[in-house]
Amino acid sequence: MSNSYIFRFAIIMVVLVAAILTAVATLLKPMQEANKNAEKMQAILSSANISVERSEAIDTYKEQLLAEYTVSLDGEIVSTYKSGEESADDPNRAFNINMKKLLDKLKRYKKGDLSEAPDLPLYVLKSTEGDSLFIIPVRGKGLWGPIWGNIALKKDLNTVVGASFDHDGETPGLGAEINTDDFANQFKGKKLFNEENEFVSIDVVKGGVENSSVPPEHGVDAISGGTITSDGVSDMIEDVIKNYLPFIKKHK
């Protein structure tokens, strides 16, 4: 068998395998996107204390959604999306905004590297009791990688109804505990503003709120052994929600 034959056969096989893999990836992409969307919707619903299986998340999200807003840094509503509208695939729709890219753009804008400020995503869902809830997505840094989540607020845009968090690679049994109900449930009833209507955010307190000077309505207990991840949660809530303050103050 000649070397040229072997060479041609190898080329044909490489091209054939590449074509098959490309076709498979193309066929699977819609399912992967649907699963990714379902996971994101499930997390948003969870922050509103609506617990559903991944398979039910898309339909439940559509049922509970009142509106998705994009909000300017001046606090104005730039665009609105409601369930069933034809603009579902619009990259400027709030749900389709990538928080990592958004926060990168915000940094560049604040440094003066971008002339136009990006808009912020905001979700409005109805609770199981029928009230309107405002949900702010957050993203930050943990010990080993990105962490993210959602903070659901009552109509007063101050009182936390619920929260959900997740991570990309925090230590199991330590920082990874941010995605547990025990951690997230601590945020229920906490407040972003003090009695003087000043934004004080919510601290994740090492050693526990009871052993600190942090008022109980503005703090939750940190994860034992997960100090850096806990600090990351504190920082991301404060840093991201600061950008929403003009909107909050106009609509409180």
Buried (B, 14 or more C-beta within 10 A) or exposed (E): EEEEEEEEEEEEEEEEEEEEEEEEEEEEEEEEEEBEBBEBBBBBBBBBBBEBEEEBBBEBBEEBBEBBBBBBBEBEBEBBBEEEEEBEEEEEBBBBBEBEEBBEBBEEBEEEEBEEBBBBBBBBBBBEEEEEBBBBBBBBBBBBEBBBBBBBBBBEBBBBBBBBBBBEEBBEEBBBBBBEEEBBEBBBEBBBBEEEEEBBBBBBBBEEBEEBEBBEBBBBBBBEEBBBBBBBBBBBBBBBBEBBBBBBEEBE
